[in-house]
Amino acid sequence: MISTVVTGIGGGAIAVQYFGLQEWVDSVTGLVALGGVIFGRGLPGGAIVRWVFNFIEKNRDAGIDEVAKEVKEVL
């Protein structure tokens, strides 16, 4: 949850700056749309953290060499 919120705030701010969406704050509809942008930017961060935690849990008893081999195969 925390990673999704932090990624949403940080990623949302980057998206707003990059696309020049600052003028949307002048209307209620624009603010709602910005909230959607921020929410949408948070979802990938939460997913990535979840994937990392699942990988760690799956390889809890594996040695470092086995983990390195699996990461190398994925990348």
PDB file of N, CA, C and O in Angstrom:
ATOM      1  N   MET A   1       0.826  -1.190   0.000  1.00  0.00           N
ATOM      2  CA  MET A   1       0.000   0.000   0.000  1.00  0.00           C
ATOM      3  C   MET A   1       0.875   1.261   0.000  1.00  0.00           C
ATOM      4  O   MET A   1       0.638   2.194  -0.767  1.00  0.00           O
ATOM      5  N   ILE A   2       1.867   1.270   0.856  1.00  0.00           N
ATOM      6  CA  ILE A   2       2.734   2.444   0.948  1.00  0.00           C
ATOM      7  C   ILE A   2       3.482   2.662  -0.356  1.00  0.00           C
ATOM      8  O   ILE A   2       3.614   3.795  -0.817  1.00  0.00           O
ATOM      9  N   SER A   3       3.976   1.571  -0.958  1.00  0.00           N
ATOM     10  CA  SER A   3       4.716   1.722  -2.216  1.00  0.00           C
ATOM     11  C   SER A   3       3.809   2.247  -3.325  1.00  0.00           C
ATOM     12  O   SER A   3       4.260   3.020  -4.170  1.00  0.00           O
ATOM     13  N   THR A   4       2.550   1.844  -3.337  1.00  0.00           N
ATOM     14  CA  THR A   4       1.616   2.342  -4.345  1.00  0.00           C
ATOM     15  C   THR A   4       1.370   3.833  -4.154  1.00  0.00           C
ATOM     16  O   THR A   4       1.343   4.584  -5.128  1.00  0.00           O
ATOM     17  N   VAL A   5       1.195   4.261  -2.932  1.00  0.00           N
ATOM     18  CA  VAL A   5       0.952   5.683  -2.655  1.00  0.00           C
ATOM     19  C   VAL A   5       2.177   6.517  -3.015  1.00  0.00           C
ATOM     20  O   VAL A   5       2.055   7.553  -3.668  1.00  0.00           O
ATOM     21  N   VAL A   6       3.351   6.070  -2.593  1.00  0.00           N
ATOM     22  CA  VAL A   6       4.574   6.833  -2.869  1.00  0.00           C
ATOM     23  C   VAL A   6       4.843   6.890  -4.372  1.00  0.00           C
ATOM     24  O   VAL A   6       5.190   7.946  -4.900  1.00  0.00           O
ATOM     25  N   THR A   7       4.684   5.766  -5.056  1.00  0.00           N
ATOM     26  CA  THR A   7       4.888   5.749  -6.497  1.00  0.00           C
ATOM     27  C   THR A   7       3.844   6.616  -7.199  1.00  0.00           C
ATOM     28  O   THR A   7       4.157   7.297  -8.175  1.00  0.00           O
ATOM     29  N   GLY A   8       2.620   6.594  -6.710  1.00  0.00           N
ATOM     30  CA  GLY A   8       1.578   7.423  -7.301  1.00  0.00           C
ATOM     31  C   GLY A   8       1.878   8.906  -7.160  1.00  0.00           C
ATOM     32  O   GLY A   8       1.728   9.665  -8.118  1.00  0.00           O
ATOM     33  N   ILE A   9       2.295   9.317  -5.992  1.00  0.00           N
ATOM     34  CA  ILE A   9       2.601  10.732  -5.771  1.00  0.00           C
ATOM     35  C   ILE A   9       3.809  11.157  -6.597  1.00  0.00           C
ATOM     36  O   ILE A   9       3.767  12.170  -7.295  1.00  0.00           O
ATOM     37  N   GLY A  10       4.881  10.381  -6.513  1.00  0.00           N
ATOM     38  CA  GLY A  10       6.086  10.725  -7.272  1.00  0.00           C
ATOM     39  C   GLY A  10       5.897  10.608  -8.769  1.00  0.00           C
ATOM     40  O   GLY A  10       6.229  11.527  -9.517  1.00  0.00           O
ATOM     41  N   GLY A  11       5.362   9.475  -9.209  1.00  0.00           N
ATOM     42  CA  GLY A  11       5.132   9.263 -10.638  1.00  0.00           C
ATOM     43  C   GLY A  11       4.063  10.189 -11.194  1.00  0.00           C
ATOM     44  O   GLY A  11       4.163  10.657 -12.328  1.00  0.00           O
ATOM     45  N   GLY A  12       3.043  10.451 -10.393  1.00  0.00           N
ATOM     46  CA  GLY A  12       1.999  11.385 -10.825  1.00  0.00           C
ATOM     47  C   GLY A  12       2.544  12.787 -11.000  1.00  0.00           C
ATOM     48  O   GLY A  12       2.192  13.472 -11.961  1.00  0.00           O
ATOM     49  N   ALA A  13       3.394  13.223 -10.089  1.00  0.00           N
ATOM     50  CA  ALA A  13       4.003  14.547 -10.201  1.00  0.00           C
ATOM     51  C   ALA A  13       4.878  14.646 -11.444  1.00  0.00           C
ATOM     52  O   ALA A  13       4.873  15.663 -12.137  1.00  0.00           O
ATOM     53  N   ILE A  14       5.624  13.587 -11.718  1.00  0.00           N
ATOM     54  CA  ILE A  14       6.463  13.581 -12.918  1.00  0.00           C
ATOM     55  C   ILE A  14       5.597  13.655 -14.170  1.00  0.00           C
ATOM     56  O   ILE A  14       5.911  14.404 -15.095  1.00  0.00           O
ATOM     57  N   ALA A  15       4.502  12.880 -14.207  1.00  0.00           N
ATOM     58  CA  ALA A  15       3.620  12.887 -15.375  1.00  0.00           C
ATOM     59  C   ALA A  15       2.967  14.256 -15.563  1.00  0.00           C
ATOM     60  O   ALA A  15       2.870  14.743 -16.690  1.00  0.00           O
ATOM     61  N   VAL A  16       2.519  14.880 -14.476  1.00  0.00           N
ATOM     62  CA  VAL A  16       1.894  16.203 -14.558  1.00  0.00           C
ATOM     63  C   VAL A  16       2.889  17.217 -15.097  1.00  0.00           C
ATOM     64  O   VAL A  16       2.547  18.013 -15.971  1.00  0.00           O
ATOM     65  N   GLN A  17       4.112  17.199 -14.589  1.00  0.00           N
ATOM     66  CA  GLN A  17       5.136  18.128 -15.058  1.00  0.00           C
ATOM     67  C   GLN A  17       5.492  17.867 -16.518  1.00  0.00           C
ATOM     68  O   GLN A  17       5.581  18.804 -17.312  1.00  0.00           O
ATOM     69  N   TYR A  18       5.695  16.606 -16.873  1.00  0.00           N
ATOM     70  CA  TYR A  18       6.135  16.246 -18.213  1.00  0.00           C
ATOM     71  C   TYR A  18       5.108  16.642 -19.276  1.00  0.00           C
ATOM     72  O   TYR A  18       5.463  17.166 -20.331  1.00  0.00           O
ATOM     73  N   PHE A  19       3.832  16.384 -18.985  1.00  0.00           N
ATOM     74  CA  PHE A  19       2.777  16.676 -19.962  1.00  0.00           C
ATOM     75  C   PHE A  19       2.170  18.067 -19.793  1.00  0.00           C
ATOM     76  O   PHE A  19       1.270  18.434 -20.549  1.00  0.00           O
ATOM     77  N   GLY A  20       2.640  18.849 -18.823  1.00  0.00           N
ATOM     78  CA  GLY A  20       2.148  20.210 -18.625  1.00  0.00           C
ATOM     79  C   GLY A  20       0.682  20.278 -18.239  1.00  0.00           C
ATOM     80  O   GLY A  20      -0.074  21.070 -18.802  1.00  0.00           O
ATOM     81  N   LEU A  21       0.278  19.461 -17.290  1.00  0.00           N
ATOM     82  CA  LEU A  21      -1.130  19.378 -16.899  1.00  0.00           C
ATOM     83  C   LEU A  21      -1.478  20.287 -15.722  1.00  0.00           C
ATOM     84  O   LEU A  21      -2.551  20.140 -15.137  1.00  0.00           O
ATOM     85  N   GLN A  22      -0.603  21.218 -15.362  1.00  0.00           N
ATOM     86  CA  GLN A  22      -0.822  22.062 -14.193  1.00  0.00           C
ATOM     87  C   GLN A  22      -2.094  22.904 -14.309  1.00  0.00           C
ATOM     88  O   GLN A  22      -2.740  23.178 -13.297  1.00  0.00           O
ATOM     89  N   GLU A  23      -2.459  23.314 -15.510  1.00  0.00           N
ATOM     90  CA  GLU A  23      -3.644  24.163 -15.649  1.00  0.00           C
ATOM     91  C   GLU A  23      -4.951  23.421 -15.382  1.00  0.00           C
ATOM     92  O   GLU A  23      -6.009  24.044 -15.289  1.00  0.00           O
ATOM     93  N   TRP A  24      -4.887  22.101 -15.258  1.00  0.00           N
ATOM     94  CA  TRP A  24      -6.088  21.333 -14.946  1.00  0.00           C
ATOM     95  C   TRP A  24      -6.605  21.611 -13.533  1.00  0.00           C
ATOM     96  O   TRP A  24      -7.760  21.304 -13.236  1.00  0.00           O
ATOM     97  N   VAL A  25      -5.784  22.179 -12.665  1.00  0.00           N
ATOM     98  CA  VAL A  25      -6.218  22.412 -11.284  1.00  0.00           C
ATOM     99  C   VAL A  25      -7.239  23.535 -11.169  1.00  0.00           C
ATOM    100  O   VAL A  25      -7.773  23.765 -10.084  1.00  0.00           O
ATOM    101  N   ASP A  26      -7.523  24.239 -12.259  1.00  0.00           N
ATOM    102  CA  ASP A  26      -8.474  25.348 -12.226  1.00  0.00           C
ATOM    103  C   ASP A  26      -9.932  24.897 -12.198  1.00  0.00           C
ATOM    104  O   ASP A  26     -10.817  25.722 -11.972  1.00  0.00           O
ATOM    105  N   SER A  27     -10.205  23.619 -12.422  1.00  0.00           N
ATOM    106  CA  SER A  27     -11.585  23.135 -12.419  1.00  0.00           C
ATOM    107  C   SER A  27     -11.683  21.846 -11.597  1.00  0.00           C
ATOM    108  O   SER A  27     -10.698  21.137 -11.394  1.00  0.00           O
ATOM    109  N   VAL A  28     -12.882  21.575 -11.140  1.00  0.00           N
ATOM    110  CA  VAL A  28     -13.115  20.358 -10.355  1.00  0.00           C
ATOM    111  C   VAL A  28     -12.884  19.130 -11.229  1.00  0.00           C
ATOM    112  O   VAL A  28     -12.288  18.151 -10.780  1.00  0.00           O
ATOM    113  N   THR A  29     -13.352  19.177 -12.470  1.00  0.00           N
ATOM    114  CA  THR A  29     -13.162  18.043 -13.375  1.00  0.00           C
ATOM    115  C   THR A  29     -11.677  17.789 -13.624  1.00  0.00           C
ATOM    116  O   THR A  29     -11.242  16.640 -13.693  1.00  0.00           O
ATOM    117  N   GLY A  30     -10.908  18.856 -13.757  1.00  0.00           N
ATOM    118  CA  GLY A  30      -9.472  18.713 -13.940  1.00  0.00           C
ATOM    119  C   GLY A  30      -8.801  18.088 -12.734  1.00  0.00           C
ATOM    120  O   GLY A  30      -7.904  17.258 -12.881  1.00  0.00           O
ATOM    121  N   LEU A  31      -9.231  18.479 -11.538  1.00  0.00           N
ATOM    122  CA  LEU A  31      -8.669  17.885 -10.329  1.00  0.00           C
ATOM    123  C   LEU A  31      -8.976  16.396 -10.236  1.00  0.00           C
ATOM    124  O   LEU A  31      -8.132  15.604  -9.815  1.00  0.00           O
ATOM    125  N   VAL A  32     -10.192  16.020 -10.632  1.00  0.00           N
ATOM    126  CA  VAL A  32     -10.554  14.603 -10.634  1.00  0.00           C
ATOM    127  C   VAL A  32      -9.689  13.842 -11.635  1.00  0.00           C
ATOM    128  O   VAL A  32      -9.229  12.735 -11.353  1.00  0.00           O
ATOM    129  N   ALA A  33      -9.470  14.444 -12.809  1.00  0.00           N
ATOM    130  CA  ALA A  33      -8.623  13.811 -13.819  1.00  0.00           C
ATOM    131  C   ALA A  33      -7.184  13.668 -13.321  1.00  0.00           C
ATOM    132  O   ALA A  33      -6.544  12.643 -13.557  1.00  0.00           O
ATOM    133  N   LEU A  34      -6.678  14.684 -12.638  1.00  0.00           N
ATOM    134  CA  LEU A  34      -5.325  14.590 -12.073  1.00  0.00           C
ATOM    135  C   LEU A  34      -5.248  13.486 -11.017  1.00  0.00           C
ATOM    136  O   LEU A  34      -4.247  12.776 -10.918  1.00  0.00           O
ATOM    137  N   GLY A  35      -6.308  13.354 -10.241  1.00  0.00           N
ATOM    138  CA  GLY A  35      -6.350  12.253  -9.271  1.00  0.00           C
ATOM    139  C   GLY A  35      -6.266  10.905  -9.970  1.00  0.00           C
ATOM    140  O   GLY A  35      -5.605   9.990  -9.480  1.00  0.00           O
ATOM    141  N   GLY A  36      -6.935  10.779 -11.115  1.00  0.00           N
ATOM    142  CA  GLY A  36      -6.846   9.547 -11.902  1.00  0.00           C
ATOM    143  C   GLY A  36      -5.451   9.301 -12.427  1.00  0.00           C
ATOM    144  O   GLY A  36      -4.985   8.162 -12.448  1.00  0.00           O
ATOM    145  N   VAL A  37      -4.770  10.367 -12.856  1.00  0.00           N
ATOM    146  CA  VAL A  37      -3.388  10.237 -13.333  1.00  0.00           C
ATOM    147  C   VAL A  37      -2.497   9.754 -12.192  1.00  0.00           C
ATOM    148  O   VAL A  37      -1.676   8.855 -12.377  1.00  0.00           O
ATOM    149  N   ILE A  38      -2.659  10.347 -11.025  1.00  0.00           N
ATOM    150  CA  ILE A  38      -1.839   9.968  -9.871  1.00  0.00           C
ATOM    151  C   ILE A  38      -2.127   8.524  -9.462  1.00  0.00           C
ATOM    152  O   ILE A  38      -1.201   7.768  -9.171  1.00  0.00           O
ATOM    153  N   PHE A  39      -3.402   8.139  -9.438  1.00  0.00           N
ATOM    154  CA  PHE A  39      -3.763   6.759  -9.099  1.00  0.00           C
ATOM    155  C   PHE A  39      -3.183   5.789 -10.121  1.00  0.00           C
ATOM    156  O   PHE A  39      -2.634   4.750  -9.753  1.00  0.00           O
ATOM    157  N   GLY A  40      -3.303   6.120 -11.383  1.00  0.00           N
ATOM    158  CA  GLY A  40      -2.800   5.248 -12.442  1.00  0.00           C
ATOM    159  C   GLY A  40      -1.293   5.080 -12.405  1.00  0.00           C
ATOM    160  O   GLY A  40      -0.780   4.017 -12.754  1.00  0.00           O
ATOM    161  N   ARG A  41      -0.575   6.115 -11.985  1.00  0.00           N
ATOM    162  CA  ARG A  41       0.883   6.030 -11.892  1.00  0.00           C
ATOM    163  C   ARG A  41       1.311   5.189 -10.688  1.00  0.00           C
ATOM    164  O   ARG A  41       2.432   4.680 -10.670  1.00  0.00           O
ATOM    165  N   GLY A  42       0.457   5.032  -9.696  1.00  0.00           N
ATOM    166  CA  GLY A  42       0.815   4.257  -8.516  1.00  0.00           C
ATOM    167  C   GLY A  42       0.690   2.759  -8.713  1.00  0.00           C
ATOM    168  O   GLY A  42       1.375   1.990  -8.039  1.00  0.00           O
ATOM    169  N   LEU A  43      -0.164   2.335  -9.616  1.00  0.00           N
ATOM    170  CA  LEU A  43      -0.399   0.904  -9.801  1.00  0.00           C
ATOM    171  C   LEU A  43       0.844   0.129 -10.236  1.00  0.00           C
ATOM    172  O   LEU A  43       1.097  -0.943  -9.686  1.00  0.00           O
ATOM    173  N   PRO A  44       1.636   0.623 -11.205  1.00  0.00           N
ATOM    174  CA  PRO A  44       2.841  -0.145 -11.571  1.00  0.00           C
ATOM    175  C   PRO A  44       3.843  -0.284 -10.421  1.00  0.00           C
ATOM    176  O   PRO A  44       4.484  -1.326 -10.287  1.00  0.00           O
ATOM    177  N   GLY A  45       3.982   0.736  -9.605  1.00  0.00           N
ATOM    178  CA  GLY A  45       4.902   0.651  -8.465  1.00  0.00           C
ATOM    179  C   GLY A  45       4.477  -0.412  -7.483  1.00  0.00           C
ATOM    180  O   GLY A  45       5.307  -1.179  -6.994  1.00  0.00           O
ATOM    181  N   GLY A  46       3.200  -0.467  -7.190  1.00  0.00           N
ATOM    182  CA  GLY A  46       2.688  -1.491  -6.287  1.00  0.00           C
ATOM    183  C   GLY A  46       2.865  -2.891  -6.850  1.00  0.00           C
ATOM    184  O   GLY A  46       3.184  -3.828  -6.118  1.00  0.00           O
ATOM    185  N   ALA A  47       2.655  -3.030  -8.159  1.00  0.00           N
ATOM    186  CA  ALA A  47       2.818  -4.338  -8.801  1.00  0.00           C
ATOM    187  C   ALA A  47       4.275  -4.791  -8.758  1.00  0.00           C
ATOM    188  O   ALA A  47       4.557  -5.957  -8.479  1.00  0.00           O
ATOM    189  N   ILE A  48       5.196  -3.874  -9.033  1.00  0.00           N
ATOM    190  CA  ILE A  48       6.619  -4.232  -9.024  1.00  0.00           C
ATOM    191  C   ILE A  48       7.057  -4.671  -7.627  1.00  0.00           C
ATOM    192  O   ILE A  48       7.776  -5.661  -7.482  1.00  0.00           O
ATOM    193  N   VAL A  49       6.629  -3.943  -6.609  1.00  0.00           N
ATOM    194  CA  VAL A  49       6.994  -4.318  -5.234  1.00  0.00           C
ATOM    195  C   VAL A  49       6.406  -5.679  -4.889  1.00  0.00           C
ATOM    196  O   VAL A  49       7.069  -6.489  -4.242  1.00  0.00           O
ATOM    197  N   ARG A  50       5.189  -5.938  -5.306  1.00  0.00           N
ATOM    198  CA  ARG A  50       4.557  -7.234  -5.035  1.00  0.00           C
ATOM    199  C   ARG A  50       5.316  -8.366  -5.727  1.00  0.00           C
ATOM    200  O   ARG A  50       5.530  -9.425  -5.138  1.00  0.00           O
ATOM    201  N   TRP A  51       5.725  -8.140  -6.987  1.00  0.00           N
ATOM    202  CA  TRP A  51       6.496  -9.162  -7.712  1.00  0.00           C
ATOM    203  C   TRP A  51       7.818  -9.442  -7.009  1.00  0.00           C
ATOM    204  O   TRP A  51       8.225 -10.598  -6.890  1.00  0.00           O
ATOM    205  N   VAL A  52       8.489  -8.395  -6.544  1.00  0.00           N
ATOM    206  CA  VAL A  52       9.766  -8.576  -5.846  1.00  0.00           C
ATOM    207  C   VAL A  52       9.565  -9.373  -4.562  1.00  0.00           C
ATOM    208  O   VAL A  52      10.331 -10.296  -4.284  1.00  0.00           O
ATOM    209  N   PHE A  53       8.547  -9.032  -3.776  1.00  0.00           N
ATOM    210  CA  PHE A  53       8.297  -9.759  -2.534  1.00  0.00           C
ATOM    211  C   PHE A  53       7.932 -11.213  -2.806  1.00  0.00           C
ATOM    212  O   PHE A  53       8.365 -12.104  -2.075  1.00  0.00           O
ATOM    213  N   ASN A  54       7.141 -11.463  -3.847  1.00  0.00           N
ATOM    214  CA  ASN A  54       6.803 -12.845  -4.196  1.00  0.00           C
ATOM    215  C   ASN A  54       8.044 -13.625  -4.618  1.00  0.00           C
ATOM    216  O   ASN A  54       8.182 -14.797  -4.266  1.00  0.00           O
ATOM    217  N   PHE A  55       8.943 -12.998  -5.364  1.00  0.00           N
ATOM    218  CA  PHE A  55      10.186 -13.642  -5.774  1.00  0.00           C
ATOM    219  C   PHE A  55      11.049 -13.972  -4.559  1.00  0.00           C
ATOM    220  O   PHE A  55      11.614 -15.062  -4.467  1.00  0.00           O
ATOM    221  N   ILE A  56      11.145 -13.035  -3.639  1.00  0.00           N
ATOM    222  CA  ILE A  56      11.933 -13.266  -2.423  1.00  0.00           C
ATOM    223  C   ILE A  56      11.344 -14.412  -1.611  1.00  0.00           C
ATOM    224  O   ILE A  56      12.079 -15.270  -1.120  1.00  0.00           O
ATOM    225  N   GLU A  57      10.029 -14.429  -1.471  1.00  0.00           N
ATOM    226  CA  GLU A  57       9.371 -15.493  -0.705  1.00  0.00           C
ATOM    227  C   GLU A  57       9.565 -16.850  -1.377  1.00  0.00           C
ATOM    228  O   GLU A  57       9.791 -17.852  -0.699  1.00  0.00           O
ATOM    229  N   LYS A  58       9.477 -16.886  -2.702  1.00  0.00           N
ATOM    230  CA  LYS A  58       9.649 -18.133  -3.444  1.00  0.00           C
ATOM    231  C   LYS A  58      11.064 -18.684  -3.290  1.00  0.00           C
ATOM    232  O   LYS A  58      11.258 -19.898  -3.244  1.00  0.00           O
ATOM    233  N   ASN A  59      12.036 -17.808  -3.212  1.00  0.00           N
ATOM    234  CA  ASN A  59      13.439 -18.210  -3.135  1.00  0.00           C
ATOM    235  C   ASN A  59      14.024 -18.053  -1.739  1.00  0.00           C
ATOM    236  O   ASN A  59      15.225 -17.832  -1.585  1.00  0.00           O
ATOM    237  N   ARG A  60      13.189 -18.166  -0.740  1.00  0.00           N
ATOM    238  CA  ARG A  60      13.614 -17.959   0.640  1.00  0.00           C
ATOM    239  C   ARG A  60      14.766 -18.888   1.046  1.00  0.00           C
ATOM    240  O   ARG A  60      15.708 -18.452   1.708  1.00  0.00           O
ATOM    241  N   ASP A  61      14.694 -20.151   0.657  1.00  0.00           N
ATOM    242  CA  ASP A  61      15.697 -21.130   1.078  1.00  0.00           C
ATOM    243  C   ASP A  61      16.767 -21.380   0.021  1.00  0.00           C
ATOM    244  O   ASP A  61      17.619 -22.248   0.204  1.00  0.00           O
ATOM    245  N   ALA A  62      16.737 -20.642  -1.071  1.00  0.00           N
ATOM    246  CA  ALA A  62      17.711 -20.841  -2.147  1.00  0.00           C
ATOM    247  C   ALA A  62      19.017 -20.134  -1.818  1.00  0.00           C
ATOM    248  O   ALA A  62      19.036 -19.131  -1.104  1.00  0.00           O
ATOM    249  N   GLY A  63      20.096 -20.669  -2.345  1.00  0.00           N
ATOM    250  CA  GLY A  63      21.400 -20.040  -2.176  1.00  0.00           C
ATOM    251  C   GLY A  63      21.547 -18.865  -3.128  1.00  0.00           C
ATOM    252  O   GLY A  63      20.760 -18.705  -4.061  1.00  0.00           O
ATOM    253  N   ILE A  64      22.564 -18.044  -2.884  1.00  0.00           N
ATOM    254  CA  ILE A  64      22.775 -16.855  -3.697  1.00  0.00           C
ATOM    255  C   ILE A  64      23.064 -17.221  -5.154  1.00  0.00           C
ATOM    256  O   ILE A  64      22.677 -16.492  -6.067  1.00  0.00           O
ATOM    257  N   ASP A  65      23.742 -18.344  -5.369  1.00  0.00           N
ATOM    258  CA  ASP A  65      24.047 -18.761  -6.738  1.00  0.00           C
ATOM    259  C   ASP A  65      22.784 -19.157  -7.498  1.00  0.00           C
ATOM    260  O   ASP A  65      22.657 -18.865  -8.687  1.00  0.00           O
ATOM    261  N   GLU A  66      21.851 -19.819  -6.817  1.00  0.00           N
ATOM    262  CA  GLU A  66      20.581 -20.196  -7.446  1.00  0.00           C
ATOM    263  C   GLU A  66      19.737 -18.964  -7.771  1.00  0.00           C
ATOM    264  O   GLU A  66      19.116 -18.888  -8.831  1.00  0.00           O
ATOM    265  N   VAL A  67      19.722 -18.011  -6.856  1.00  0.00           N
ATOM    266  CA  VAL A  67      18.966 -16.773  -7.077  1.00  0.00           C
ATOM    267  C   VAL A  67      19.569 -16.007  -8.246  1.00  0.00           C
ATOM    268  O   VAL A  67      18.837 -15.524  -9.110  1.00  0.00           O
ATOM    269  N   ALA A  68      20.884 -15.890  -8.285  1.00  0.00           N
ATOM    270  CA  ALA A  68      21.549 -15.190  -9.387  1.00  0.00           C
ATOM    271  C   ALA A  68      21.262 -15.857 -10.725  1.00  0.00           C
ATOM    272  O   ALA A  68      21.038 -15.175 -11.725  1.00  0.00           O
ATOM    273  N   LYS A  69      21.267 -17.187 -10.749  1.00  0.00           N
ATOM    274  CA  LYS A  69      20.977 -17.911 -11.980  1.00  0.00           C
ATOM    275  C   LYS A  69      19.548 -17.629 -12.454  1.00  0.00           C
ATOM    276  O   LYS A  69      19.321 -17.407 -13.644  1.00  0.00           O
ATOM    277  N   GLU A  70      18.591 -17.636 -11.533  1.00  0.00           N
ATOM    278  CA  GLU A  70      17.200 -17.376 -11.901  1.00  0.00           C
ATOM    279  C   GLU A  70      16.994 -15.946 -12.381  1.00  0.00           C
ATOM    280  O   GLU A  70      16.266 -15.716 -13.347  1.00  0.00           O
ATOM    281  N   VAL A  71      17.626 -14.982 -11.718  1.00  0.00           N
ATOM    282  CA  VAL A  71      17.525 -13.585 -12.154  1.00  0.00           C
ATOM    283  C   VAL A  71      18.135 -13.422 -13.539  1.00  0.00           C
ATOM    284  O   VAL A  71      17.594 -12.706 -14.383  1.00  0.00           O
ATOM    285  N   LYS A  72      19.260 -14.088 -13.771  1.00  0.00           N
ATOM    286  CA  LYS A  72      19.915 -14.021 -15.087  1.00  0.00           C
ATOM    287  C   LYS A  72      19.015 -14.587 -16.171  1.00  0.00           C
ATOM    288  O   LYS A  72      18.968 -14.045 -17.275  1.00  0.00           O
ATOM    289  N   GLU A  73      18.295 -15.675 -15.877  1.00  0.00           N
ATOM    290  CA  GLU A  73      17.383 -16.259 -16.852  1.00  0.00           C
ATOM    291  C   GLU A  73      16.225 -15.322 -17.180  1.00  0.00           C
ATOM    292  O   GLU A  73      15.788 -15.238 -18.328  1.00  0.00           O
ATOM    293  N   VAL A  74      15.738 -14.627 -16.170  1.00  0.00           N
ATOM    294  CA  VAL A  74      14.612 -13.710 -16.380  1.00  0.00           C
ATOM    295  C   VAL A  74      15.031 -12.494 -17.192  1.00  0.00           C
ATOM    296  O   VAL A  74      14.294 -12.031 -18.063  1.00  0.00           O
ATOM    297  N   LEU A  75      16.228 -11.980 -16.896  1.00  0.00           N
ATOM    298  CA  LEU A  75      16.704 -10.797 -17.598  1.00  0.00           C
ATOM    299  C   LEU A  75      17.361 -11.206 -18.890  1.00  0.00           C
ATOM    300  O   LEU A  75      17.835 -10.353 -19.640  1.00  0.00           O
TER     301      LEU A  75
END
